[in-house]
Every structure is written in structure tokens, then in C-alpha cells.
Amino acid sequence: MIPSLRRQFNENFTPEKYQAFLRQMDDMCGTHVNFRLSETPCFFSKALLDGMARDGETLIRQLVENPEYRKKSDKAVPPEFKVPNETSHPMFVQVDFGLVRDAQGQLHNKLVELQAFPSLYAYQTAMAEAYLDVYELHRLGQFRYLLKGLEPDSYRDLLRQAIAGSQDPENVILMEIDPLHQKTLPDFLLTEKMLGVRTVNIMDIKKEGARLYYDRDGRRVPIRRIYNRAIVDELERKNVKLAFDWRDDLDVEWAGHPNWYFRISKFSIPYLKHPSVPKTWFLDELNEIPADLENYALKPLYSFAGLGVVIAPKKGDIAAIPADKRPYYILQERLNFEPVIETPFGLTKAEVRVMYVWLEKLTPVLTIIRMGRGLMMGVDHNKNMEWVGASAGLFPDEN
């Protein structure tokens, strides 16, 4: 969105550089990246990103620091997945914003969704570095991608403290379902490279009393701390059987307590009060279906990557949801994202994910950008397009 930088990047872009960027990403990750990477990073002003980070912090604190909301969100945590010893706040939170233009032509942040669950904390730094390196962006100026004055070393230290805590990395695991077949595998591998934390298939974890362990190179390795990346709805869809019960009082630390996945989610949006928040209702509390459904989206509370979302639903789509499932859906005002990134294929929309780590204090650390020209920002809505997909947010170094 910085016109001079955008113009210079576009003028110097070549398909060969993009192919070199893709190769470097695969090399850095140690595996092929199986989701589309945009040809370009996004150049944003520091003021814009700082504003989003502040708005995101306001929204997070509205929920976490509100005892009334904490009580109401108890019903969001399914009893069969309620983990003991819940922490006072989440450790990892993501807040997604789009940019919309008001009647006076001004751009504003609008909340898309928020989630207290880890995102691509290791991968995204590698992606930003690859853009800077392959495209030789130092020729355009000095750029940063980490927020709050963080440098690569201080960010790595913060992430190590959040994920490993005081434990030996050998006794810390990144827990996922069938990780070798997840699109996020590059992040898992980079997390191990950065922190020495091994990724373990949740189905390979064993339990003895209150303790968990896994087999590594013929040894039984105790699990002291878990960085959980397993999504509950995927566990249920795949009917995964575990050796432990989420309700067990286990002798283990959580790098991000699992209950917060439910407490801060789409469930939270109807409770938020902020100019950035679109009108949102729980489906079971909707007194009257809006006449202009084309301006709304129907969303399940607990799904990733846009799974189950219906844009411009019909009354029949709403009627088809059984009464007992309606508390687990929201109807949300649609956001008309403003296309702001100039590309060879026309103006393109950008969704900005602000990523937070909350140890002693809530800290915005970096961003993930998704570019698209389709109905939604996900891959399925941007097929066979160029200059769309995952990207990194860069801003000029003001020092």
C-alpha cells in the first residue's frame, strides 16, 4: 500500500525470481510448501500495522479481562474436551482484519475473526526472509516484518520461552494429527529447526498413570510440555482414538492451554463491542432472518480454512441447520474488502492476520497476509489465479 515501493517491485518482478523464491522456500522448510505463495510481499505502513495490532489487543482484552464473558464462554468448551488447570489467559492469539472503505473514502480495519490457537510462528519469519533475500529488497530500502521492535534473535527467544518454557526441548512436543500430511508441515519442520522441538503424531502418544511419553529412536521419551496444533473438529471428523483423555489431570504443561481455542473464537464475536466488529448473531438467537442475506455469511463456530462457510446464504441454508446445531453457527455481516494491492492482474484484496504471544504481557509479533481476488480469501476461492495466496507484511525501517 506504499505506492512507490509497489511500483518499483512490480517493475522489477520476473517469473524467474518468483521460481527462485519458491525453490528457496522449499529448501528452507526441508519439504515442498503445498499451499500457494504469492508472487509478492505486501508493503504496508508501520502506522497501519500498529493500528491493527492495537485494535486486536483491545478485542482480546475485552474477552480475557471480562469475568462475565469468561463465565458465558464456559458453554463454548465441550465437556469432553475440557482440559484441567486452565490458565488465566491464552498464550497464542490470532486476529484477522480486512480493509474496507467507508462512504467518505477512508480505509478502516474490520475484524474477520479471532482465534486463541497457534499459527505459523516459525514459517512466517522464513517466508519474510525469503522475500527480502530473493528479490533483493535491500535495493528498495530497509524493511522489517517483526512488530513491537522485535529482532530475529529476540523473537526467537520469545518463541522459545513460549513453546519450550523451562523444559528441555527433547521433552517438549509439537502435537498434531498425522503431521506429515498436513499443509502446515513446513512450519512444524521449521519449529524443530529453530527450537529443537520435535513434532509428534497425537496417535503415537502413550500414557502411563498421569504421564505421557512417545518413542524416539527406540527410547521412551517423557512429554513434559505440549505445543498443541491438533484441531478438535479434525479429530472428530477422522474419528481419531487417543491413548489419553483431554479431561485427564495429566502431569504436563501446555504451551497454550487448549480451552482457549474455544473461548476465543467465532463464538466471541457477538460479544465484542468495537468499531472494527461487523454485526454478528448466534443463529439460535436470531429473531428475524435479514431480508438481504446476500450481505451476510453463515459460519460454523469451529472450523478452519473456511470449511463450512456459506457466503450469501439462502433461507433454505439456514432452515437446514438442525435446532441443536444452531448455537454452533453465527450469521455475520459480510465485509467488502477493498482491493488495495496493485498487481499485473489488477487490484487485489489483502487480509492481515496479527499474531500475538502472551507471556508476561500481550505482544503482537508479526503478520500473515492472504491475498485474493475471489469471493473469499481461501485457496478454493482463488484457484487458477496469479499474484494471490500467502504473503508477508513488510514495512519500512524507520530507524
Secondary structure, 3 states (H helix, E strand, C coil): CCHHHHHHHHHHCCHHHHHHHHHHHHHHHCCCCCCCECCCCEECCHHHHHHHHHHHHHHHHHHHCCHHHHHHHHHHCCHHHCCCCCCCCCCEEEEEEEEEECCCCCEEEEEEEEECCCCCCCHHHHHHHHHHHHCCHHHCCCEECECCCCCHHHHHHHHHHHHCCCCCHHHEEEEECCHHHCCCHHHHHHHHHHHCCEEEEHHHCEEECCEEEEEECCEEEEECEEEECCCHHHHHHCCCCCCCCCCCCCCCEECCCCCHHHHCCHHHHHHCCCCCCCCEEEHHHCCCCCCCHHHEEEEECCCCCCCCCEECCCHHHHHCCCHHHHHHEEEEECCCCCCCECCCCCCEEEEEEEEEEECCCEEEEEEEEEEECCCCCCHHHCCCCCCCEEECEEEECCC
